[in-house]
Amino acid sequence: MKKSIKETLKSLGFALVAVIFLNSFVLASFQVPTGSMENTVMAGDFLFVNKFIYGGTTPPTIPLLGIIFGTEIELPFFRTPGFAEPEKGDVIVFIFPGERDRVEPSLGFQYYLKRCVATARDTVRIVDKVLYVNGKKFDNPEGVHYMFEPMSADVADPGIFPKGKPWNRDQYGPLVVPGEGDVIDLSIENIQEWITFIRREGHDVKISGAQILIDGKAATSYTVERDYVFGMGDNRDDSLDSRWWGFIPAEHVVGTPMLVYWSMDPMLSNFFKKIRFSRMFTLID
């Protein structure tokens, strides 16, 4: 009897390790929480995410420990080599970098889903809702749509990224996406645009009179340490994305969704009416 229990526990242990490994480095499940990517994916869709293509990542915590012992053990971030980098047009799942003026997300570790529209050193500009990348009109996939007329260029959104720019969601940029090795000129006039960005790269930034101090040393420039991408929702008028909270580190892009395996309409209460059979096994493009 004891041997049987021991063998059962051993089998369950191996199965759990296998599931954690596959979920971390090969294939993961992701539930779409909002409608920011409609009609490409819908709120309530459950997706299979290919993590293998960009390189798998360790989970943020050891699964089940929080339930069993009442505490979570955070794991260091580790990523295996991938076979591709995020490209313009890819739908990506990534670690949310945080609200515009916060170094870390207020709600802790979260995965987000958006479309990558620009990569390192691309120039992003939006004119009357039309997205241009490097001066060329972005080839919108079929799912991209709008709900309202363009906002005037005279209307500045105080929540827009970077802080202090006189832009809004429909009239935006030009803005260059940073890449590793790029040198950003800093001044008292523009430091508020970059202060959170530099802090997210792991540095202490302070303003002392007319001086900018990075890690305690006076600085007039900053050298970028990582490549970044710019993400936007396909539901362009109802998406909080890089236009509001900034660049996404390319190394924090963890995968790309492949297909919808289950879907339930969150707006309906009847279980059977909630099920959207037409969404099941839909490929994500």
N, C-alpha and C positions, 0 to 999 in steps of 0.2 A: 504493500500500500504506500509506504513512504517513498519507495523507488518510483512508483507511478506518479506521485505528486511532484517529485523532484524532476522527472522527465517532462512532465507537463509544464512546469514552471520554466524549465530550460527552453522548451519549444516556444513558449510564449515570449520569452526573452529574446530569442533569435528572431522571431517574427516582428517584435517591436523594433529591434535594431534595423532590420531590413526595411521596414516601413519608413522609419526616420531617415535612413540613408536615401531611399528612393525619393521621398518627399523633399529632401534637402538638395539633392544633386541631379536628379533626373526629371521627375514629373511631379507636379504639385497641383492641388486643387485650390481654386480661388473663387470666392463669392463676390459678385459685383454689388456694391452697397448703394450706389447712386446712379442717376441717369445722365451723368456727364459725358458718357460715351455712346449714348443712343444716337443713331439706330444700329451702330456696329455691334455693340453689346447692350443688354438691357439690365436695369436694376432687377435683381432676383435671379439672374443667370448664374449658373455654376459652371466654371470653366476648368479644363485641363490646361496647365501651363507648362510649356517646355522650358525647363531650367538648364538643360544640358547644353543648349546652343550658345548661351553667353557665359556658361560656367556656373556650376552649382555653388550654393552658399550654405554655411552652417545655419541652423535655426537660431533665433534670438535667445531662446531658453530651452532647457531640457524638458520635453513634453511630459505631462502627467504629474511631475513633481509638485506643481502648485496645487493640484487636486489632492494628491496623496499626503503631502507633508505641510501644506499650507504656505509654501514659499517657493519662489521661482529662483533658479540658478541661471544667471545670464552667461552666455557663451561669447568668447571673442569672435569677431567677424572674420571669417576665412572664406576665400573664394577659390575654386579650382579653375584652371585655364579653360577658356571657352573656344568655340570654333568660329565665332563671328562676333562682330561688334554691332551695337544698335545702329540701324541706318534710318535715314529719313523715310517716313511712311510706315515704319514698324509700329504695331501696337505693343506696348511694353508694360510689364509689371515691375515696380521698383519700390525701394524703401523711401517713404515720404521724408523729404528733407526738413520739413517744419514750416510754420508760418513765416511770413517775410522777415519779421524782426526778432525771431527766436532762433537760438542756436540749435535747440532740440525741439522736437514736436511736443506740444503741451499734453497730448494724450499718450505719449510713449511710442514704441515701435509700431508702425503701421505700413501695410502694403497699399499702394495706389496703382491705378490703371489709367493710362493716357496713350495718346499717339505721339511718337517722336517725330517732330517736324524739322528739327535742326540739330546738328552735331557740332563738335568743337570747331571754332573759328568761322562758323556760318553766321551770316547777318540776317536777323529776323526783322521784318517790318510788316505792319498791317495797315492798310489804307482802305477805309470804308468797308471793313470786314474782310477784305481780300488779303490773304496771306502771301507775302513774298519772301523767298529765301535766296539770298545772294542776288537780289535784284530780279529774280524770275518768279513768276506766279507759281505757287505751290499747286501741284496736281492733286486736288482733293479726292480721296476715295469716295465711293458712293454713299457711305453712311454719314458724311459731314453735312450738317444742316444748320440753319439759322431760324430764329423766331421773331426777331424785331428788326426795325430799320436801323441803319448805322447811327451810332452816337456822334455828335458833332465833335470836331477836333478842338473846339473851344472848351469842352467839358473835361476837366482833369479828375481822375479817380484818385482820391487820397490813399487808397489801399493798393495802388498799382506797384509793380516791381519794375525797376529799382525805386526805392523810396525817394520822393521828391520830383520824379519825372512828371511832366505835364501831359500824361497819356491816359488813355482808357482802353477798354477791351477791343474796341473797333478801330482805334487810331493809335498805333503802337510802334515804338522804335523810331529809327533803326537801333538795334542792339546786337552786339557781337557776343556769341556764346564762347566762353573762355576755354582754352585748351592748355594742357601741361606745358610750362615754359613761357607762356605769354607774360609780358610785363605790363602791369597796370599802373599808370601814373596816378599818384595820390595827392590830394590837396585838401585844405580845410573845406573848400567848396564842394568837393565830391565824395568825401569820406563816408557820409551817411549812406551813399549808394552801395558801398563795398564793405562796411564794417561787419555786418553779419556774415557775409560771404567769407571773409578772412577768418573770422572766429570759427566758422564751420570747418575750416581747414585745420583747425587745432591751435590757433594762435591767440594770444592776448592782445587786444587793441584798446588803446586809451588815447584821449585827446587832452593835451596839456598846453593850454594857451593856444599859440599858433602852431604847435608841433603835434605830429601824429607819432605815437609810440607803438611799435609792434614788438612784443616780447621785451619791452623795456628800452628798445633802441629807436632813435629817431629815424623815420622813414619817409621818403618821398615817392616810393614805388613799391609794388608787391609782385613777386613772381608766382604765378599760379602753379599749384602742385598736382592737379588732376585734370583729366578731360571731363567735359560736361555735355549734357544734351538738354534740349528745350522741349517740353511736353505740353500738348494741348488736347482738350477734349473734343470729340467729334460733334457734340452738342455745343457749339461754340458760344451760344448766348447763355448757357446754364452750366458752366464748368469753371470751377476754381482750379487753376493750373499754373504753369510757369509764369503767366502774365501777372499773377498775384504773389506767388511765393518763391519764385526764382528758379535757378538752374538745378538740374538733377545730376549728381555725380554719375558718370558712366559706369563706374564700378559697382554702383548700387542698383543698377538695372539687373534684375534677377531672372527674367524670363519673358517669353512671349506666349500669349494664349493661343491654343490650337483649335479647340472646339467647345461648344456648349454641350454638356452631358445631361444637364437637368435645368429646369427653369420654372420659377413660380412668381406670379404677379404679386408684389408686396402690397398692392392697393386693395386686393380682394380678401375677404375673410373666409369664404367657403373653400375648404381644402381642395376639393376636386375642380372647382372653377379656377382656382389659383394656378393649377398646372398648365403650362404653355407647351403643349406637345409639339407645336409647329417650330419652337425654338430648339428642340433637342437635336443633337448631332449636326448643328449648324457650324460650319467652318468659319473661323475668324480671319478677316482679311484687313 
